[in-house]
Amino acid sequence: MKNLWNDADAEKMIADYARKGVGGDLALRVYTTRLLGGEPRLVLHGGGNTSCKTKATDLLGDEWDVLCVKGSGWDMAVIEPQGLPAVKMGALLKARALDKLSDEDMVALQRSNLIDPSSPNPSVETLLHAFLPHKFVDHTHSTAILAIVDQEDSKPLIKAVFGDRLGYVPYIKPGFDLAKVAAEVFDADPSVEGLILDKHGIFTFGDDARQAYDRMIHYVNVAEEYVARNGKPQAAKAALPAKLAKPSDIAPTLRGAVAVARGEGRFYRMISDFRTSDAIVDFINSAKIADYAGRGVSTPDLSIRIKTGPMAVPAPDADKLGDYKAVIRSHVEAFVKDYTAYFETNDALDDVKRTMLDPMPRLTLVPGLGMFGHGRTLKDAKIASDVGEMWIEAVRGAEAVGNFHPLSKADLFPLEYWSLEQAKLASNKPKPLTGQVV
């Protein structure tokens, strides 16, 4: 992966934002956040965050030590200073002394200490950024890093790849508990240049923006080089029909099968985005593709995009299209049955009242052809396809150096059904023509 830092670009960013009253720290934070966010192998559709510790002045003219951290809803590739809301550091640091802090109370703490109360919600990983002492902190879900951490026994491999330069943090759901453990790992060895979060991603940090960014690119390259150097042969390929159907032959049937029934013979329909390339087809043609899909997502936040993982269907025979409709429907029914069981099993483990999300797949893998992303809108469908490409890259890398073993479904559930996401369901009702093609 190429290091894109450019001194002239960084200096121009500082000068441009200075004319708008934005300080140099925040200008450089915007600069390197965009560098990270513009690389899909690092950050994809919300999968990462950044911060810097600086000073800010409130409406009364009082100056505060603050953490400027990525805000909810902002795309890192095009972020602006207002996408990095300033939170008072003193209150964040005091939270480390607490024994427990619910997600709702954590959000309330962060919002009540914003310099600008109209700012977006700070990242769920704000406290982790705050508890680390470094001025600049970067976090990504690098696909190369995921290839290393998505192993059944990942800790020895992490040690072999990175030595003692990165601290190891076991998987913990993002939030207060993860922040405390990550800080303890750093405190045990302050010489580390970053943290590897098992089944999740990587943090790097530094005294300035370039140091934190350089470290991120360096350790991602270490992972990429290890995968390339130690990769084993790919699994055998599945047999394909002599005459493959075209994507357009199966798209209407697939789109109909994943429509969500809403009663009285009506449906919430999906838009589909077809995606293919030599690399996509080569991987999906694996004889083990259904096995890989069933293992789950490569990093937990992908569950918000493609649920518990992709759905794999057989390759379509152009001479048997009449039978293929039943094949698709049976696979969708199996996916729905498995997803419903996943929800019911994990929902029963506590007294929290949750609403099950619709159980339809959001990514379908079709040997010989490629993949279809599904979504209520074209944007959602394209996001699912984007995520599918990165999932393929992470799984391919994990299988090359070991065996793809991502986070368990039981550990995935609390993130997919995070209470703050559930609260949004009532206000996210689709419009009458959403999903319709006219």
Secondary structure, DSSP 8 states (H G I E B T S, - for coil): ------HHHHHHHHHHHHTTT--HHHHHHHHHHHHHHT-TTT--TT-EEEEEEEEEE-TTS-EEEEEEE-BTT--GGG--GGGS-EEEHHHHHHGGG-S---HHHHHHHHHHTBSSTTS--B-TTHHHHHHS--SEEEEE--HHHHHHHSSTTHHHHHHHHHTTSEEEE----TTHHHHHHHHHHHHH-TT-SEEEETTTEEEEEESSHHHHHHHHHHHHHHHHHHHHHH------B----SSB--HHHHHHHHHHHT-EEEETTEEE--EEEEE--HHHHHHHTBTTHHHHHHH--SSGGGHHHHTT--EE----BGGGHHHHHHHHHHHHHHHHHHHHHHHHHHHTTSS----------SEEEETTTEEEEEESSHHHHHHHHHHHHHHHHHHHHHHHHS------HHHHHHHHT-HHHHTTGGG----TTTT---
